[in-house]
């Protein structure tokens, strides 16, 4: 069950706290749905919960009444011929009929919900969501935009959004049919934002599909809903729904920034050590820090330390570039050649070779990365 917590005063919260101003409004339920499919799922959830509550109340009442009315201390003697009476004979038919009727009433509603879940109406926007240990990569298929979303580690534990905020939000337009394509690069993940999208597993080498039409602007939060390793708790999802006009402006801005970054990376410029280290630290914290840790000590054996690593960060530069560009088959090390430009790879390589006391003094320029890519073709 998804838990929402909000600070504030509420009369009903007195059952949780008694003293002074220590009031809290706890909502132990799914969040308010803002998409047609999640609204129907929410309604089915509430119908099922209501039916279960009514059954529980009735059964509990019958049990309590029976325990009190027919207790031995009151002199009651068991009816040895109960099975020969009308109720004793027909209850074995009536009870299953009642249960079946309840099941069918829920099943009718559930069938409509499942049909809506599998609706394949053509979308207006397609977002490919790729889960990795432990981040999300989003590809806007129509606009050729990619963003990588990591846990924002700068938020204090005292904040409401601790472990629930990211460095790059997913920006999506309202009143637009959106298709989500789910996949993964390593293990099973599950992209789940209860308010706007239902849950489907992200499976390596396979594409799953969900959809939504976000009807209300705002920020919606979710998380990975499939246990994916030690960093499972550090894969939050933040979706910001904006108007179509704001979304179009955001797309234009991202395209301009991508064009400028590509031009910068392709420029015939020799970058200084300070420039490469500053840029490399940014890239490392975004792309590499979750696995290899900000300290470079990694999480062995799955994610080896980069501090003092003779295999990569203090070894041959060519081998270091190769593993960043092409990854390492059979391990969790993904290929970053398609996700980072020449400047970003040059900067992060330089940073890894000079951070945490590695101090090799090596500098890698974008031209060297371009040459390494060419050699791999």
Secondary structure, 3 states (H helix, E strand, C coil): CCCEEEECCCHHHHHCCCCCCCCEEEECCCCCCCCHHHHHHHHHHHHHHHHHHHHHHHHHHHHHHHHHHCCHHHCCCCCCCHHHCHHHHHHHHHHHHHHHHHHHHHHHHHHHHHHHHCCCCCCCEEEEEEEECCEEEEEECCCCEEEEECECCCCCCCCCCCCCCECCCEEEECCCEEEEEEEECCCCEEEECCCCCCCCEECECCCEEEEEECCCCEEEEEEECCCCCCCHHHCEEEEEEECHHHHHHHHHHHHHHHHHHHHHHHCCCCCCHHHHHHHHHHHHHHHHHHHHCCCCCCECCCECCCCCCCCCCCCCHHHHHHHHHHCCCCCCCCCCCCCCCHHHHHHHHHHHHHCCCCCCCCCCCHHHHHHHHHHHC
